[in-house]
């Protein structure tokens, strides 16, 4: 069995090696974020960002823990979390200065769009997603398959399938929210 350090070195030419590193550590990194932000969706986003940053920084990895990448990954996770907190603080501060802070805490509008219009809108927005995200959403949300089966069908890990679906749904929510505001 390869050490984390060996997997990271191999990931320079073989992305599958990084996937193995991801699968070894994703649950603990996710737990780290979940305990701190207490929000499942937020923890998934922070976990995805942690591994994205690890992937981007893999060439700078230095083995300082006898082959384990855990300290390196937790360091990245702490930095990702801190950046998220800073961003949230800056957003709130800017909204306060602009006098629109109350809009952040206001409940969503209760007007429901025409269902046929919504179905067309969702289908159009879904079609614009990357294929990997669209497939994950189709298999998990529409076909109601568990993420283990979604991963198997699209040739990736369970965690990657979950992240693809989550990112796609997040993008859909953002786009649909923006479209609702544009039509209001």
C-alpha positions as CSV (number, residue, x, y, z in Angstrom):
1,X,0.0,0.0,0.0
2,X,1.4,3.4,-1.0
3,X,1.8,6.2,1.5
4,X,0.0,9.5,1.0
5,X,3.3,11.1,0.0
6,X,3.8,8.4,-2.7
7,X,0.3,9.0,-3.9
8,X,0.8,12.7,-4.2
9,X,4.0,12.2,-6.1
10,X,2.3,9.8,-8.4
11,X,-0.6,12.2,-8.9
12,X,1.8,14.4,-10.9
13,X,1.3,12.1,-13.8
14,X,-1.7,9.9,-12.7
15,X,-4.8,11.6,-11.4
16,X,-6.1,8.2,-10.2
17,X,-3.5,8.4,-7.4
18,X,-5.0,11.6,-6.2
19,X,-8.4,10.0,-6.2
20,X,-7.1,7.3,-3.8
21,X,-5.7,10.0,-1.5
22,X,-9.1,11.8,-1.7
23,X,-10.9,8.6,-0.7
24,X,-8.6,8.0,2.2
25,X,-9.2,11.4,3.7
26,X,-12.5,12.8,2.5
27,X,-14.6,11.6,5.4
28,X,-12.3,13.0,8.1
29,X,-11.9,16.3,6.3
30,X,-15.7,16.5,5.8
31,X,-16.1,15.8,9.5
32,X,-13.6,18.6,10.3
33,X,-15.7,21.1,8.3
34,X,-19.1,19.8,9.5
35,X,-18.1,20.1,13.2
36,X,-17.0,23.7,12.6
37,X,-19.8,25.1,10.3
38,X,-22.6,22.8,11.4
39,X,-24.1,22.9,7.9
40,X,-24.1,19.8,5.7
41,X,-24.1,21.7,2.4
42,X,-21.5,24.1,3.6
43,X,-19.3,21.3,4.8
44,X,-19.5,19.6,1.4
45,X,-18.5,22.8,-0.3
46,X,-15.6,23.4,2.1
47,X,-14.5,19.8,1.7
48,X,-14.6,20.1,-2.1
49,X,-12.6,23.3,-2.0
50,X,-10.1,21.7,0.4
51,X,-9.4,18.9,-2.1
52,X,-9.4,21.3,-5.1
53,X,-6.7,23.4,-3.3
54,X,-4.8,20.2,-2.5
55,X,-4.9,19.1,-6.1
56,X,-3.7,22.6,-7.3
57,X,-0.9,22.6,-4.7
58,X,0.1,18.9,-5.0
59,X,3.4,19.9,-6.6
60,X,4.3,21.9,-3.5
61,X,3.6,19.1,-1.0
62,X,6.5,18.3,1.3
63,X,6.5,15.1,3.3
64,X,7.0,16.3,6.8
65,X,4.9,13.6,8.5
66,X,6.5,10.3,7.6
67,X,4.4,9.7,4.5
68,X,1.1,11.0,5.8
69,X,-0.7,13.9,4.1
70,X,-3.2,14.4,6.9
71,X,-1.4,17.4,8.5
72,X,-1.0,19.0,5.1
73,X,-4.7,18.4,4.3
74,X,-5.9,19.7,7.6
75,X,-3.7,22.8,7.1
76,X,-5.4,23.4,3.8
77,X,-8.9,22.8,5.4
78,X,-8.1,25.4,8.1
79,X,-7.1,27.9,5.5
80,X,-10.2,27.2,3.4
81,X,-12.4,27.6,6.4
82,X,-10.7,30.8,7.5
83,X,-11.1,32.2,4.0
84,X,-14.8,31.3,4.0
85,X,-15.3,33.1,7.4
86,X,-13.4,36.2,6.2
87,X,-15.5,36.3,3.0
88,X,-18.8,36.0,5.0
89,X,-17.6,38.8,7.3
90,X,-16.6,41.0,4.4
91,X,-20.0,40.5,2.7
92,X,-21.9,41.4,5.9
93,X,-19.7,44.4,6.5
94,X,-20.2,45.6,2.9
95,X,-24.0,45.1,3.1
96,X,-24.1,47.0,6.4
97,X,-22.2,49.9,4.8
98,X,-24.6,49.9,1.8
99,X,-27.6,49.8,4.1
100,X,-28.9,46.5,2.7
101,X,-28.0,44.1,5.5
102,X,-31.7,43.4,6.2
103,X,-32.0,41.8,2.7
104,X,-29.7,39.0,3.8
105,X,-32.0,37.9,6.6
106,X,-35.3,38.6,4.8
107,X,-37.4,35.4,4.1
108,X,-37.7,34.3,0.5
109,X,-40.7,35.4,-1.5
110,X,-43.7,33.1,-1.3
111,X,-45.0,33.7,-4.9
112,X,-44.9,30.4,-6.7
113,X,-44.1,30.4,-10.5
114,X,-46.3,28.6,-13.0
115,X,-45.2,24.9,-12.8
116,X,-44.9,24.4,-16.5
117,X,-42.7,27.5,-16.8
118,X,-40.6,26.3,-14.0
119,X,-40.1,22.8,-15.6
120,X,-38.9,24.4,-18.8
121,X,-36.6,26.8,-16.9
122,X,-35.1,23.9,-14.9
123,X,-34.6,21.8,-18.0
124,X,-32.9,24.6,-19.8
125,X,-30.6,25.4,-16.8
126,X,-29.9,21.6,-16.3
127,X,-28.8,21.3,-20.0
128,X,-26.2,24.1,-19.5
129,X,-24.4,22.2,-16.6
130,X,-21.3,20.3,-17.3
131,X,-22.0,16.7,-18.4
132,X,-20.5,15.2,-15.2
133,X,-22.8,17.3,-13.0
134,X,-25.9,16.8,-15.2
135,X,-25.4,13.0,-15.1
136,X,-24.9,12.9,-11.4
137,X,-28.1,14.9,-10.8
138,X,-30.1,12.8,-13.3
139,X,-29.0,9.5,-11.7
140,X,-29.3,10.6,-8.0
141,X,-32.3,13.1,-8.1
142,X,-34.4,11.9,-11.0
143,X,-33.6,8.2,-11.0
144,X,-33.2,8.1,-7.2
145,X,-30.0,6.0,-7.2
146,X,-27.7,6.1,-4.2
147,X,-24.4,7.9,-4.6
148,X,-22.5,4.6,-4.6
149,X,-24.4,3.5,-7.7
150,X,-24.1,6.9,-9.3
151,X,-20.3,6.7,-8.8
152,X,-20.2,3.3,-10.3
153,X,-22.2,4.3,-13.4
154,X,-20.2,7.4,-14.1
155,X,-16.8,5.7,-13.3
156,X,-15.9,7.7,-10.2
157,X,-15.9,7.4,-6.5
158,X,-19.0,7.8,-4.3
159,X,-17.6,11.1,-2.9
160,X,-16.9,12.5,-6.3
161,X,-20.4,11.6,-7.5
162,X,-21.8,13.4,-4.4
163,X,-19.7,16.5,-5.1
164,X,-20.7,16.6,-8.7
165,X,-24.4,16.4,-7.8
166,X,-24.0,18.9,-5.0
167,X,-22.1,21.4,-7.2
168,X,-24.6,21.0,-10.0
169,X,-27.6,21.6,-7.7
170,X,-25.9,24.6,-6.1
171,X,-25.3,26.1,-9.6
172,X,-29.0,25.4,-10.5
173,X,-30.2,27.0,-7.3
174,X,-28.0,30.1,-8.0
175,X,-29.2,30.4,-11.6
176,X,-32.8,29.8,-10.8
177,X,-32.7,32.3,-7.9
178,X,-31.2,34.8,-10.3
179,X,-33.9,34.1,-12.9
180,X,-36.7,34.5,-10.3
181,X,-35.3,37.9,-9.3
182,X,-35.0,39.0,-13.0
183,X,-38.7,38.1,-13.6
184,X,-40.0,39.8,-10.4
